[in-house]
Amino acid sequence: MENIEITFGLFVVIVAVATLAGRVNLPYPILLVLSGLAIGLVPGLPAVTLQPDLVLLLFLPPLLYASATRLPARELRASWRPVSLLAIGLVGVTMTVVAVAAHWFVPGASWAVGFALGAIVSPPDPVAATAIANRLGLPRRIVTILEGEGLFNDATALVAYRIAVAAVVTGSFSVASVGVKLLLAATGAVAIGLLVGWLAKLVLDQLGAPPVENTVQLLVPFAAYVPAEQIGASGVLAV
């Protein structure tokens, strides 16, 4: 019960900070980060422990889904090449550079450990960047590329991280095997995402009651994320 009260209080703080950001004309992610740091330094507050898997399951699918539905599909198709190069190519290059550095400079660090570390730090989060870019009036194509990269780079990094951790546990690592697993994970995720999207559109076209439509919209990201994760594909990419 205590965790529920704390969570509710944090939601109140988020609303207040976002409202204040609009009043003082500052990007809300910056104020949210500063507020989080301030709250974390307050002495005497109870510690809240959350399971990482539970956080990913509850919060990640709806956030991704909301971002994806806001991103114009036509603009994303027009910018598919730079988005792909950033979300896959840049993440892969960053991950490899970090792995090489870790293997050379950290005593006892295996290639698998290096790639796991690289997968953790390689995907940048575009929320603050896009919020600032919109306020600065940057070209819409640049903002679309940033948002598109943010949607897909997590999928690349999470799948690579999972494979690297499995390699750490098993003690065997192969670049060719990683490439094949990445391809299979992406293919399975896209197939599940397309199937769930088609079924959801089919259901929504038959509904006329807004409350039921809202329920279906809420369930769609979980319907894509959970099956993809169960078969070892990328739940992020499926959503």
ABEGO torsion letter per residue (X at the ends): XAAAAAAAAAAAAAAAAAAAAAAAGBBAAAAAAAAAAAAAABBGBBBBBBBAAAAAAAAAAAAAAAAAAABBAAAAAAAAAAAAAAAAAAAAAAAAAAAAAAAAABBGBBAAAAAAAAAAAABBBAAAAAAAAAAAGBBAAAAAAAAAAAAAAAAAAAAAAAAAAAAAAAGBBBAAAAAAAAAAAAAAAAAAAAAAAAAAAAAAAABABAAAAAAAAAAAAAAAAAAAAAAGBBAAAAX
